[in-house]
Every structure is written in C-alpha cells, then in structure tokens.
Amino acid sequence: MVEAVIVVGGRNSANTRRLYLSSVKAGLPSWHVEDVTDLPDEIFKYKTVGITAGASTPDWMIDRVEAELMKEAQLLG
C-alpha cells in the first residue's frame, strides 16, 4: 500500500485528471505533475509513493519524475 500518489501527465489530459481524482477519492495525498519542477517538497515525507500516469504521457516524462523521487529519497536517507 502506498502513502501518497504522484500522477504524471498533461494538465489538459482528461485521463490524467481522472487518475488524480481517483487517488484523491481513495483518501491518499495526491499530486498531478507535468514535470519534476512540479514535485512538492511535502512528497518527500512519505516512505512509499506510488507513481501513475495518463495513457498518453511519454515514458521519458514518467522516468524523469521517478528518477528525481529516487534521487531525493537517497539524499534524505
């Protein structure tokens, strides 16, 4: 089970918005991000973060967000 969720995808993507809203409805702290610059500092207080993405989100965008989360997690120990 995850403690929080990052949904990666375009702001205008209906699919991405639905994923985000589903996560919120499940009661999880959730953020919709397009880029690593959108990651909130608050996300790093969670040990287990799920990452999902809209159907049309490019793999490179998802990979970049995942890499940033992993890098910060290692720095924070």
Contact map, one row per residue, 1 for C-alpha under 8 A:
11100000000000000000000000000000000000000000000100000000000000000000000000000
11111000000000000000000000000000000000000000000111000000000000000000000000000
11111000000000000000000000011000000000000000011111000000000000000000000000000
01111100000000000000000000011100000000000010010111000000000000000000000000000
01111110000000000000001000011110000000000000000011110000000000000000000000000
00011111000000000000000000000111100000000000000011110000000000000000000000000
00001111100000010011000000000111100000000000000000111100000000000000000000000
00000111110000010000000000000001111000000000000000111100100011001000000000000
00000011111010010000000000000001110000000000000000001101100010000000000000000
00000001111110010000000000000000110000000000000000000100100000000000000000000
00000000111110011000000000000001110000000000000000000000000000000000000000000
00000000011111001000000000000000000000000000000000000000000000000000000000000
00000000111111111000000000000000000000000000000000000100000000000000000000000
00000000000111111100000000000000000000000000000000000000000000000000000000000
00000000000011111110000000000000000000000000000000000110000000000000000000000
00000011111011111111000000000001000000000000000000001110000000000000000000000
00000000001111111111100000000001000000000000000000000000000000000000000000000
00000000000001111111110000000000000000000000000000000000000000000000000000000
00000010000000111111111000000000000000000000000000011100000000000000000000000
00000010000000011111111100000111000000000000000000000000000000000000000000000
00000000000000001111111110000000000000000000000000000000000000000000000000000
00000000000000000111111111000000000000000000000000000000000000000000000000000
00001000000000000011111111111100000000000000000000000000000000000000000000000
00000000000000000001111111111100000000000000000000000000000000000000000000000
00000000000000000000111111110000000000000000000000000000000000000000000000000
00000000000000000000011111110000000000000000000000000000000000000000000000000
00000000000000000000001111111000000000000000000000000000000000000000000000000
00111000000000000000001111111100000000000000000000000000000000000000000000000
00111000000000000000001100111110000000000000000000000000000000000000000000000
00011110000000000001001100011111000000000000000000000000000000000000000000000
00001110000000000001000000001111100000100000000000000000000000000000000000000
00000111101000011001000000000111110000000000000000000000000000000000000000000
00000111111000000000000000000011111101100000000000000000000000000000000000000
00000001111000000000000000000001111101000000000000000000000010000000000000000
00000001000000000000000000000000111111100000000000000000000010011000000000000
00000000000000000000000000000000111111100000000000000000000000011001000000000
00000000000000000000000000000000001111100000000000000000000000000000000000000
00000000000000000000000000000000111111110000000000000000000000000000000000000
00000000000000000000000000000010101111111010000000000000000000000000000000000
00000000000000000000000000000000000001111110000000000000000000000000000000000
00000000000000000000000000000000000000111111000000000000000000000000000000000
00000000000000000000000000000000000000011111100000000000000000000000000000000
00010000000000000000000000000000000000111111110010000000000000000000000000000
00000000000000000000000000000000000000001111111000000000000000000000100110000
00000000000000000000000000000000000000000111111000000000000000000000000000000
00110000000000000000000000000000000000000011111110000000000000000000000000000
00100000000000000000000000000000000000000001111110000000000000000000000000000
11110000000000000000000000000000000000000000011111000000000000000000000000000
01111100000000000000000000000000000000000010011111100000000000000000000000000
01111100000000000000000000000000000000000000000111110000000000000000000000000
00001111000000000000000000000000000000000000000011111000000000000100000000000
00001111000000000010000000000000000000000000000001111100000000000000000000000
00000011100000010010000000000000000000000000000000111110100001000000000000000
00000011110010110010000000000000000000000000000000011111100000000000000000000
00000000000000110000000000000000000000000000000000001111100000000000000000000
00000000100000000000000000000000000000000000000000000111110000000000000000000
00000001110000000000000000000000000000000000000000001111111011000000000000000
00000000000000000000000000000000000000000000000000000001111111000000000000000
00000000000000000000000000000000000000000000000000000000111111100000000000000
00000000000000000000000000000000000000000000000000000000011111110000000000000
00000001100000000000000000000000011000000000000000000000111111111000000000000
00000001000000000000000000000000000000000000000000001000111111111100000000000
00000000000000000000000000000000000000000000000000000000001111111110000000000
00000000000000000000000000000000001100000000000000000000000111111111000000000
00000001000000000000000000000000001100000000000000000000000011111111100000000
00000000000000000000000000000000000000000000000000100000000001111111110000000
00000000000000000000000000000000000000000000000000000000000000111111111000000
00000000000000000000000000000000000100000000000000000000000000011111111100000
00000000000000000000000000000000000000000001000000000000000000001111111110000
00000000000000000000000000000000000000000000000000000000000000000111111111000
00000000000000000000000000000000000000000000000000000000000000000011111111100
00000000000000000000000000000000000000000001000000000000000000000001111111110
00000000000000000000000000000000000000000001000000000000000000000000111111111
00000000000000000000000000000000000000000000000000000000000000000000011111111
00000000000000000000000000000000000000000000000000000000000000000000001111111
00000000000000000000000000000000000000000000000000000000000000000000000111111
00000000000000000000000000000000000000000000000000000000000000000000000011111
